[in-house]
Structure formats: C-alpha cells, structure tokens
Amino acid sequence: LGQRMRGDIAAALLHDPEVLYLDEPTIGLDVISKSKVRRFLKELNTERGTTVLLTTHDLTDIEQLCNRVMVIDHGRLMYDGSLEGL
C-alpha cells in the first residue's frame, strides 16, 4: 500500500468502526498497490465484519469489492441493487 493510504486506513480503523467510509481508495495507486488495497478491504469486511462504503470511478474496484451498487447522478439515486442487475 502507498504510505498515505496506509496512514489514512490506519487512522480510520483506530476505533474499530462498524462502517468504514472511503473516497476513491485506489486512485493514483499502481496495479500492485490497488490489488493489495482491494485484498485488505475484502479481508476487513469478511474477517472483522466491517461494512465498507466507498465511492469510486474504478470499475475493477466495483467488480471486485461490491455486493451492492448505488449509482448517483447529480444528487439523484439512479440505481440501487446488485452489480449483476446493473
């Protein structure tokens, strides 16, 4: 993971939150670092039961991390459901 991303995630996890909010967690990272972040977030969700809410424009993030997708356009909810249904 990138140093900044490590620090941001560590700070966010300091109080063992039930919900973790992330804005573009893989933006600006190289392919290997993106993979590590995604793997970590999956483990955090499955092993600790932490709900992860994230915003992203990266379709690979969505495909690999999301069970539920919400598409918002100009403040309006356009879709709320599974990736397969999208």
C-alpha positions as CSV (number, residue, x, y, z in Angstrom):
1,L,0.0,0.0,0.0
2,G,1.1,3.6,-0.5
3,Q,2.3,5.3,2.6
4,R,-0.5,7.9,2.6
5,M,-3.2,5.2,2.1
6,R,-1.7,3.1,4.9
7,G,-1.9,6.1,7.2
8,D,-5.4,7.0,6.2
9,I,-6.7,3.5,6.7
10,A,-4.9,3.1,10.0
11,A,-6.4,6.3,11.3
12,A,-9.9,5.3,10.1
13,L,-9.5,1.9,11.9
14,L,-8.2,3.3,15.1
15,H,-11.6,3.0,16.9
16,D,-12.6,-0.3,15.2
17,P,-15.6,1.2,13.3
18,E,-18.6,-0.9,12.2
19,V,-18.7,1.2,9.0
20,L,-15.7,2.5,7.0
21,Y,-16.2,5.3,4.5
22,L,-13.7,5.5,1.7
23,D,-13.5,8.0,-1.1
24,E,-11.6,6.6,-4.2
25,P,-9.4,4.3,-2.1
26,T,-7.3,3.1,-5.1
27,I,-7.0,6.4,-7.0
28,G,-3.4,7.1,-8.0
29,L,-2.1,3.7,-7.0
30,D,-0.2,1.3,-9.2
31,V,-1.7,-2.0,-10.2
32,I,0.0,-4.0,-7.4
33,S,-0.9,-1.4,-4.7
34,K,-4.5,-1.4,-6.0
35,S,-4.6,-5.2,-5.7
36,K,-3.3,-5.0,-2.1
37,V,-5.8,-2.4,-1.1
38,R,-8.7,-4.4,-2.5
39,R,-7.5,-7.6,-0.8
40,F,-7.2,-5.8,2.5
41,L,-10.7,-4.3,2.2
42,K,-12.1,-7.7,1.4
43,E,-10.4,-9.2,4.4
44,L,-11.6,-6.3,6.6
45,N,-15.1,-7.0,5.5
46,T,-15.1,-10.8,5.8
47,E,-12.9,-11.2,8.9
48,R,-13.9,-8.3,11.0
49,G,-17.4,-7.8,9.7
50,T,-16.7,-4.1,8.9
51,T,-19.1,-2.6,6.4
52,V,-17.2,-0.7,3.7
53,L,-18.9,2.1,1.8
54,L,-16.8,3.6,-1.0
55,T,-17.0,6.0,-3.8
56,T,-15.1,5.1,-6.9
57,H,-14.9,5.6,-10.7
58,D,-12.8,2.4,-11.0
59,L,-14.9,-0.4,-12.5
60,T,-12.4,-3.0,-11.2
61,D,-13.0,-1.8,-7.6
62,I,-16.7,-2.2,-8.1
63,E,-16.4,-5.6,-9.7
64,Q,-14.0,-7.0,-7.0
65,L,-15.3,-5.3,-3.9
66,C,-19.0,-4.6,-4.1
67,N,-22.1,-6.7,-3.3
68,R,-24.4,-3.7,-3.7
69,V,-24.0,-0.8,-6.1
70,M,-25.7,2.6,-5.9
71,V,-25.3,4.9,-8.9
72,I,-25.9,8.6,-8.1
73,D,-26.1,11.3,-10.8
74,H,-26.4,14.9,-9.9
75,G,-27.6,14.1,-6.5
76,R,-30.3,11.6,-7.7
77,L,-30.2,7.9,-7.0
78,M,-30.4,6.3,-10.4
79,Y,-29.8,2.6,-9.3
80,D,-29.6,0.6,-6.1
81,G,-29.0,-3.1,-6.4
82,S,-26.6,-5.9,-7.4
83,L,-23.8,-5.5,-9.9
84,E,-25.4,-8.2,-12.0
85,G,-28.6,-6.2,-12.2
86,L,-26.8,-3.2,-13.4
